[in-house]
Amino acid sequence: MATPHISAEPGDFAPAVLMPGDPKRAARIAEQLLDEPRLVSDVRGIGGYTGLHQGKPLSVMASGMGQPSLSIYATELFTQFGVERIIRVGTAGGLAADTRAGDVVIAIGAHTDSSINEKLCPGINFSATASWALLSAAVKAAGDDPRVKVGPVVSRDLFYGNTPEQVKRLAELGTLGVEMEAAALYGIAANLHKEALAVLTISDHLFDSSQDMSPAERETNFQKSLELAVAAALS
């Protein structure tokens, strides 16, 4: 049955969902990947689409921006609509010296400054990690492409106002990029015994602004990450 945030019915979503943040990007992905995509939900302009990709059922739905927004949609998809796997397809700011705009990061785990996962196991700093089956499928699909990196990211609550010292330290600790959703997705999936992965395109670099993509490029330059996300979703 429909929820306050998703107007679909049971069976409207495929077991695997690709989840960009931007509703416009979700519509574009659905048009590109799905045979005869069907709009199954459009509450608050957050579109959800279902169709077939190479003969297999696949859905696409936007999450909105930030961990609280994603948490609503991911929780409802997992608990009310029979979804088993959610793969976030989004952008991240580069942190590591060897990442450049256009590179793809497969996020093995996600640090966070949010308290969103603290209730999962009180007294423990929960480690938010990807599902191994999805991670390994994406890595296998990437092959030896040097522009695909595998490692941790950080999911921040603030887009503005992060301290340079902390950003520098995260880079020193091997963090590849900064974004705003993966840690919550990984925590929800672990709590509900589902599968999750984030495959992210580096859209800019926090230590080199000359690499920054334009707004138009941020919306369209994600083909490689999309290929890897699909490989994981349908594995």
C-alpha positions in Angstrom: 0.0 0.0 0.0 1.0 3.6 -0.5 3.0 5.4 2.2 3.0 9.1 3.1 6.0 9.5 0.7 5.5 6.9 -2.0 2.3 6.5 -3.9 3.1 3.1 -5.4 1.4 -0.2 -4.7 3.0 -3.6 -3.8 4.8 -5.0 -6.8 5.3 -1.6 -8.5 9.0 -1.6 -7.6 11.6 -4.1 -8.8 13.8 -5.9 -6.2 16.7 -3.6 -7.2 16.5 0.2 -7.2 19.0 2.7 -8.5 18.9 5.9 -6.3 20.3 9.2 -7.4 19.6 12.2 -5.3 18.2 14.5 -8.0 14.7 13.8 -9.3 15.7 15.1 -12.8 18.6 12.7 -12.9 16.3 9.8 -11.8 14.0 10.6 -14.8 16.9 10.7 -17.2 18.3 7.4 -15.9 14.9 5.8 -16.3 14.6 7.0 -19.8 18.1 5.9 -20.7 18.1 2.4 -19.1 14.5 1.1 -18.9 12.3 -0.3 -21.6 9.0 1.5 -21.4 9.6 3.0 -18.0 6.5 3.4 -15.9 6.1 6.2 -13.4 4.9 4.4 -10.2 5.3 7.2 -7.6 5.5 11.0 -7.8 4.9 12.3 -4.3 6.5 15.7 -3.7 8.1 15.5 -7.2 10.2 12.5 -6.2 9.7 10.2 -9.1 9.9 6.5 -9.0 10.1 4.5 -12.2 10.0 0.8 -13.0 10.8 -1.1 -16.2 13.0 -3.8 -17.7 16.7 -3.5 -18.4 18.1 -6.2 -20.7 15.0 -8.3 -19.7 15.4 -7.9 -16.0 13.2 -5.7 -13.7 14.8 -2.6 -12.4 13.6 0.6 -10.7 14.9 4.1 -10.4 13.9 6.5 -7.6 15.4 9.8 -6.3 16.3 10.2 -2.7 16.4 13.9 -2.4 19.4 15.5 -0.7 20.9 14.5 2.6 20.7 11.5 4.9 17.3 12.2 6.5 15.7 12.5 3.1 17.3 9.3 1.8 16.4 7.5 5.0 12.7 8.0 4.5 12.7 6.6 0.9 15.1 3.8 1.6 13.3 2.6 4.7 9.9 2.6 3.0 11.2 0.9 -0.1 12.8 -1.9 1.9 10.0 -2.4 4.4 6.8 -1.7 2.3 7.6 -2.4 -1.3 9.7 -5.6 -1.4 12.9 -3.9 -2.5 16.1 -5.9 -1.6 18.9 -3.8 -3.1 19.4 -0.1 -3.3 22.4 1.3 -5.2 23.0 5.0 -4.7 24.3 6.7 -7.9 25.5 10.1 -7.1 28.3 12.6 -7.0 31.0 13.3 -4.4 33.8 15.8 -3.8 37.2 14.4 -4.2 39.6 14.3 -1.2 42.4 11.9 -2.2 45.3 13.3 -4.2 44.9 10.7 -6.9 41.2 11.3 -7.5 40.1 13.7 -10.2 36.8 15.0 -11.5 35.2 12.3 -13.6 36.7 9.4 -11.6 34.3 6.9 -10.1 34.4 5.8 -6.4 32.9 2.5 -5.3 32.3 3.2 -1.6 33.4 0.3 0.5 32.3 2.2 3.6 31.2 5.6 4.8 32.4 7.6 7.8 29.9 10.2 9.0 29.5 13.2 11.3 25.8 12.5 11.6 24.2 10.8 14.6 21.8 9.0 12.2 23.3 5.5 12.8 24.0 5.9 16.6 20.8 4.1 17.6 21.7 1.0 15.7 23.9 -0.3 18.5 24.2 2.2 21.5 27.7 2.4 22.8 29.3 1.3 19.6 30.7 3.4 16.7 28.8 1.5 14.0 30.8 0.8 10.9 28.7 1.7 7.9 29.8 -0.6 5.0 28.5 -1.7 1.6 27.1 -5.1 0.9 29.8 -7.5 -0.2 27.8 -9.0 -3.0 27.1 -5.6 -4.6 30.5 -4.3 -4.0 32.3 -7.2 -5.5 30.0 -7.2 -8.6 30.7 -3.5 -9.2 34.5 -4.0 -8.8 34.4 -7.0 -11.2 32.5 -4.9 -13.7 35.1 -2.1 -13.4 37.9 -4.4 -14.4 41.3 -2.6 -14.4 39.9 0.8 -15.2 42.4 3.2 -13.5 39.7 5.9 -13.1 37.6 3.6 -10.8 38.7 3.8 -7.2 37.5 1.6 -4.3 37.6 2.9 -0.7 35.8 4.8 2.0 33.9 8.1 1.7 32.5 10.4 4.3 28.8 11.3 4.5 28.4 14.9 5.9 25.4 16.6 7.3 26.6 20.0 6.3 27.4 21.0 2.7 28.9 24.3 3.9 30.9 25.1 7.0 33.2 22.0 7.2 36.6 22.8 8.7 39.7 22.6 6.4 41.6 20.8 9.1 39.1 18.0 9.4 38.8 17.6 5.6 42.6 17.4 5.4 42.7 14.7 8.1 40.0 12.6 6.4 42.1 12.7 3.2 45.2 11.6 5.2 43.2 8.7 6.5 42.5 7.5 3.0 39.0 8.9 2.5 38.4 9.2 -1.2 35.4 11.6 -1.3 32.8 13.5 0.6 29.0 13.2 0.0 25.8 13.3 2.0 23.9 10.0 1.9 25.9 6.7 1.8 26.3 6.2 5.6 22.6 6.3 6.2 21.9 4.0 3.3 24.4 1.5 4.6 23.1 1.6 8.1 19.5 1.1 7.1 20.4 -1.8 4.9 22.3 -3.5 7.7 19.5 -2.9 10.2 16.9 -4.4 7.8 19.1 -7.2 6.4 19.0 -5.7 2.9 21.8 -4.8 0.5 23.2 -1.4 -0.4 26.0 0.2 -2.3 27.1 3.7 -3.4 28.8 4.3 -6.7 29.8 8.0 -7.0 31.2 10.2 -9.7 33.8 12.8 -8.5 32.3 16.1 -9.6 34.8 18.4 -8.0 37.9 18.3 -5.8 38.1 20.0 -2.4 41.8 20.8 -2.8 41.7 21.8 -6.5 38.7 23.9 -7.6 40.0 24.0 -11.2 38.5 20.5 -11.6 34.9 21.5 -10.6 32.2 20.3 -13.0 29.5 22.7 -14.2 25.9 22.2 -13.0 25.1 20.7 -16.4 28.1 18.3 -16.2 27.0 17.2 -12.7 23.6 16.1 -14.2 25.0 14.3 -17.2 28.5 13.0 -16.6 27.8 9.8 -14.7 27.8 7.1 -17.4 30.6 5.0 -15.9 29.1 5.0 -12.4 25.8 4.1 -13.9 27.2 1.1 -15.7 28.8 -0.2 -12.5 25.6 0.5 -10.5 23.6 -1.5 -13.0 26.1 -4.4 -12.9 25.7 -4.5 -9.1 21.9 -4.1 -9.1 21.3 -7.0 -11.6 24.1 -9.3 -10.3 
